Amino acid sequence: MAKNSLVYSNARVKALENTFLTNEKIVRMAYSDGLEEGIKVLLESSYGGGIVVDAKDYDEILQAEDKKISEFVFDAMPDGQGMETFAVKSDYHNLKALVKGKYMRLDNVDFMLAPKGNLDPKEIKDLIYADDYSTLSESMKKALLTIDSARADGNTSPRFIDLTLDKACYVDIMAMLKKAKNKFMTAYWQTNIDMMNISSFSRAGKVGNIELFKESFIDCGKLDISFFNGELQSVLDKLAYSPYPQIAESLKAGDMVAFERIWDNTLINIFKEGRNDIFSVAPIAGFYVAKKIEIKIVRMICILLKNDVDKDVIRDRLRELYA
């Protein structure tokens, strides 16, 4: 991992902030007559490094943009500031894909892999297929052995793999944050964890199976598991007095689109406070988070354009931009 200073890393990021898609470009894309016209906005913006593909293969452009941004940020990030946690997420995503690929005997899982995080995906693949976890973190090792044991008992499902590795992932993330003591990164992950738990509780409450929520609950957010004691409506009422009052009404109305939009906007706003502070991790971390959300928005617009969805539906799914 690169050992860059905050000032140097943030200076590099400032030079790249003009690569964000502007609100005008997002709106142009959203209100395009079709997918092909929408993709032209990306081509004009040199998205994905300027690669040109057929409109139906738009995901190649988005994957190239994701890879370009991830590689840049992981190279530029300063050590010891908690940004290594972003790379941990890539590592665990790749672990999930490779474990499932191994057990399902898939010939090729490379298309499922995220860009390199702290670990090279090829190295992870060799370790997984050799059942050699000795060089991985203790949390990774424990999770993989748990999955292998369950597999031997014929008791493994994709959901079990995901849950087991997700819990291990956040153990590693929180250990890194404890060392870094960075308020921006800690706030980001605690908020993300809370939003995941709230989403999980809402879904489980609607189907009347709270055990599903308890199985998937992630520790270390601002809201501990006791916050979720009670019926669905009573917990949603409590959200109005939590750190996230703005999401209570969207969940009560069953508007998951609004909830996910508020979720993304909340994450971006964490870094906006310090985006011009070159002695803080906020500029480079905020750039990365905002770019990942931008790519998600673009992918969503492409899918909706491809399926000829009403323009008002697309508009309702747009997010607050960082640019």
N, C-alpha and C positions, 0 to 999 in steps of 0.2 A: 504493500500500500504506500502511496506517495506520501512524502513528508513535506508538505507545502505549508507556508505560513498563511494565516487567514487573509492578510492584506494581498498577497500574491494571488491566492485562489479567487478572492472576490473581484480582483481586477480582471482576471480572465473571464469571470462570469458576466461582469458588466459589459464586456465587449460582445457577449452573445445574447444579451437581452433583446436585441432587435430581431432575433429569430422567432420570437413569440408571434403567433398569429394574432393580428389585431381584431378588435370587436367587429370592425367593418368586414374583414375577411371571413370571420366565422358566420356572420349574418348572411353574407353573399353565398357562402357555401350552403347554409341551411335553407335558403330560399332559391337554390338552383332548380332548374327545370328537370334535372335528373342527375344520376350518379356521375355520368361522364363530364357534365358541366361542373359539378362540384369538385371533381378531382383536378380540374384545371386550376383551381385556386391553390391547391397543394403544389402543383408543378410550377406555378408562378413564384411560389415562395421557396423553391428548392427544398421542399420537404423530403426527408430521407436522404439528403445529400444530392438531390436532383435526379434520382433514378426515374426513368420513364417506363411505365408498365401499362397494360390494358386496364381500363377502369375497373373491370370485375376483379382484378388482382390488387385492389387498393391496399390490402393488408400487407403486401410486400413493402409498400412505401412506409406504412406505419411502423412495421418491425424495424426497418432500416433507421427511421428517426429515433425509435426507442433505443436501439443499439448504439447509435452515434452519441446520444445524450448520456446514456448510462456509462459508456466507456470514458467520455470526457469527465463527467463528475467523479467517477470512481478514481480516475487518475489525478484529478485536481484537488480532491478533498483533503483537508488537513487531518492528520492523525490526532486521536485523543479528544475529538470534539463530539463524538456520538454519531457522526455521519456514517460510520462503518455499519450501522444498523440497517441502512438502506441496502447495502450489499448483502447483509445476512438474509434479507427477504428474498433476494435473487437466489442465494444458495439453497434455501429451503424450498423455493418453488421448483428448482431443478431436482432436489432430492425426491420430492413428491412424484414428479414426472418419471424419473428414472426407476423408482421403486415400483410404480404401477406398470411401467414398461417391462421390467424384469418379470414380475409375476404374471403379467398377461402375455408374455412371450412375444412382445411386439418387435418387429425387425428394425424399426426406425422410430425413435422418439425425439430426434434432434429438432424437429419443427416445433416441439412443445417446450423447448428450453428457453430460459430467460438469458439475457446477456451475462457475461462473467461478473460475479460478485466478488467476494473475498477468495472464492475458490474457482478454479477453472472447471467448467462443465465437463470437459473430457476427462479430467482427473477424477471428478466425482463419479462419473460413469464407470470408470475402471474399478474404483473402490466398491461401488454398489454391486456390480456384476461379479466381483471376486469375493463378495461377503467379507471384505476387509475394512473395518471401521476404525482401526487403531489410530489413524492420524486425524480423525475428525474430533470436534468438540465433544465434551462429556455428554452434553444434552442431545446432540445428534446421535451419538453412539447408543445412549440409553433408549432413545425413541426407536431407532432402527432395530435394536435387539428385541424390543417389545413387539414391533410389527412382525419380525421373523418368527417370534414365539407364537403369536396369534395365528400366523400363516400355517405353522406346523400343526396347529389344532383345527385347521380348516375354518378359521373364524375371522378372516380378514376381508374387509370391504374397502372400496375407494374412500368412503366417508371416514372409516376408522383410520386409514393411512393419513388422510388430511388432518383429522383432529389430533392425532398423536404427534405429528410433525409440527402443527401449528403451536401446540402448547410448548414444545421444545424450543421452537423459534423464539417465542416471547421470553423464555427463560434466558436465552442467549442475549436477546436485545436488552432486557432489563439489567443484566449484569454489565453490559457495555455502558449503558446510561448511568449506572451507579458510579462507574469510574470517571466518566466524562463530566458529570455534574453540569450539564448544559441545559439551561432553562428552556430554550426553544425546542431542542430535540426531545426533551422529556415531555413537554406539553404536547408536542406532535403525537408521540406514541401513546401517551395516556388518553388523549382525545380519540385517536383511532381505535384503541382498544374499547373504550366506552361505547363508541358508535357501533362497533361490531357486536358488542354484548346487547345493546339496546335493540338492534336489528334482529338478532337471534331470539331475544325474549319476545319481541312483537310477533315474529313468525310462529314461534312455539305456542304463544298464548292464543293465537287465532285458531290453531288446530287442536287446542286443548291438551297439549303434551309438553308440560314444563320440564319433564325429564330430558327431552331433547336439548333444551336450553342449558340445563345443569351440566350435561355432558360436554357442551361446547364452550362453556364459560371460560374466559381468559382472565387470569388474575392481573393485578398491577395497574388497573385503570384508576380513575378518581372515584368511581362508583364500585363499591365492593358488592359481593353477592347478596348481602342482606338488603341492599336497596331494592332488589327485585322480589322481595317477599310480598306476596299478595296477588290478587287477581289482576288481569291485564289492565283494566280501566283505572284501578287505583294506583298502579305503578306509573301509568301514563300521566295521571294527575300529579304525581310527585315530581315528574320531570320539569314541570313548570317552576319548581323551586330548586332545581339542580343547576349545575354549570351550563346546561343546555336547554334553557326554557323555550328557545325558538323551534325546537323539533316536536314539542308536545302536541301542538295542534295538527301538524301534518300526519302524525301517527294516529291520532284520534280519528282523523278523517279517512284513514287508510290510504293516504296519498304517499306511496313509497317513492314516487318520482321527486316530489318536493323534499322528502326526507334525504334522499341521496344527494340532491342539489345542495341542501344546507350542510350536509356532511362535508362535501368537497370544499364548499366556500369557507367553512369553519377551519379546515386544515390550512388553506391558503392564507387566511387572515392571521394565523399564528405567526407567520414569517413576515408579513407586511410591516409590522411594527418596527422591525430592524433591518429592512431590506437595503437601507443606505448606510448601515453601520459596518464599515470595512473591517472593524476589529471584532466583529461578531460572526457566528456561523450562519446567521439568518439569510444573507444574500445568496450564498451558494446552495444552501438547503432549500430555501424558498424557490429558487430557480428550478431545482430538480423536481420538487413536489408539483409545482405549477406546470412543468412540461409533461409530467406523467398524466396529470389531469387533462391537460390540453389534448394529448394523444387519445385519451379515453373519450373525450367529447367528439373529436374528429371521427373516431371509429364508430361511435353511436350515430352521428349524422350520416356517415356512409351507409350504414345498415338501413337506416330509415329511408334514405334516398333510393337505395336499391329496391326497397319494398314499396316505393311510391306512397309513403305515409303522408297524411295531411300536414301541411306546413305548421299549423298551430301546435300540433303534437310535438314537432321538432323544436319549436320555439320554447315550449314548456320545459324541455330537457336541457337547455343551455345553462351554463354556469357563469359565475362571476370570474372575470379574467384577472390575471396577475399583471399583465402588461400595462 
